[in-house]
Amino acid sequence: MGQKIKLGKRQVRPKGNGILDLEAKYCSWGDTVHYAKKLKVFDRCEGIYLYDKGGTQYLDLQMWYSAVNFGYKNPRLNEALKRQIDRLPQLACQYLHEEKILLAAKLSRRIELAFETEGRVHFNVGGSSAVEDSLKLVRNHTGRNLVFAFMGGYHGRTLGASAITSSYRYREKFGHFSDRALFIPYPYCFRCPYEKKREYCDLYCLRQFERLFETEYYSVLNTKTKKCECGAFYVEPVQGTGGYIIPPRDYFSGLKEVLDRYNILLVDDEIQMGFFRTGKFWAIEHFNVIPDIIVFGKALTNGLNPLSGIWAKEELISPKVFPAGSTHSTFSANTLGTTVGLETMKLIEESDFVNEVPKKGEYFVSRLKQLRRKYPQIGHVEGLGLALRIEICQKDGYTPNRELTDAVMNIGLTGRLRAGGKRQGLILDVGGYYKNVFTLAPSLYIENREIDLAVELFEEALAKGITETS
Ligand SMILES: Cc1ncc(COP(=O)(O)O)c(C=O)c1O
């Protein structure tokens, strides 16, 4: 018999007693991704760990899809939020508060130093909203509403962001997307879409993209006016949801050369890879190109009061061309988010992530490569900074093995691993075109001994998974 639970004036008798019964009855699943077989309720967090109600510790290797780069409950960032809550927690964005301005200035100056280009910053709340804002910017500047984007790319789930996200599955139920992007193969060298080998390919994929502009009959260019039907190319410098795929270092500079020929903007989506995930402030800094627009979110506030935004070159976003109200939202530039964002920037300035993150990443990758020698099911391991990928395959080391990937993830979530001398769990995120890639985004503060523990936990889960699925 279900226990009576008081919800306001109404008495509700759920089928069972527990919180999961309420979840089953009252929570939409549309706002989440229910990947785990067994739903898990977490109670608290600290550093690199989540804890469930029973106090079991779970080492987190995904940190809220890379939103918590600076560790759970980072004391400095939490304090900044608490101070702001007691001082100026709310303010309509038609009025000014210092933190918004200082944060915009810090971000713009940092970008100016990295890319020698002046521009401005514009805030919103979620990543997808910032993507929407960038789409308006592109339309406003180019007068065109079509864009290129990558196969395997993910830019969010609002209507506009879904239109430039490759999966038809995400759009299928929501009508016709007349401004759907033209999707181009990503340089995914482990599974090259053109079945080439990186050592000899001479960036064949890029040449194929370039060929689209050879004749008007390839559909994208008016060869007489040199006008392309697409106003921009949306890129993730390291493909996130697609499986933390790291492109060849000379790919994006080659791409930009082609785009510049036809006045196509380069929009750099750093929502998942920004803020030192890859060992540089922006992941695109690894690739020697200057983007026209940068979109960011997630780790800017370490997952506290959400804040996202875009930076764009001055000619795209100056108030003359993109005036007040262009994409306004009530909570954009909110005082809590901008305060934490400003503190994040100060924390970054006082840290040495540029040296520390690559070292930790190399150590992590070296440990995973040791595992790979032991388990042929680990088909591919690679990392850029602390954005790491483990591709899980059949014994041939190539055929994707989704079943094993799911098993390992669910075993981690049971919280019953014994590695490390006590019962604990492991949080893993699954991505990739075949849902067979563990996309690891640990805290940037993870230490080598914690990396050792993570690898030990992963090995235990993998070994159990192999037994379970074979
Ligand atoms: C690269 C990228 N772009 C856009 C988004 C959408 O951001 P949000 O989920 O905050 O709307 C995400 C989210 O995972 C992302 O990884």
The ligand as a Gaussian input file, in Angstrom:
#p B3LYP/6-31G(d) Opt

LIG

0 1
 C       28.818000      21.141000     -27.836000
 C       27.505000      21.426000     -27.198000
 N       26.721000      22.403000     -27.685000
 C       25.533000      22.700000     -27.153000
 C       25.057000      22.013000     -26.054000
 C       23.718000      22.363000     -25.479000
 O       23.879000      22.968000     -24.232000
 P       22.699000      22.908000     -23.159000
 O       22.515000      21.469000     -22.821000
 O       23.208000      23.721000     -21.996000
 O       21.494000      23.505000     -23.805000
 C       25.826000      20.990000     -25.509000
 C       25.351000      20.219000     -24.366000
 O       25.817000      19.155000     -24.046000
 C       27.089000      20.689000     -26.096000
 O       27.864000      19.714000     -25.615000

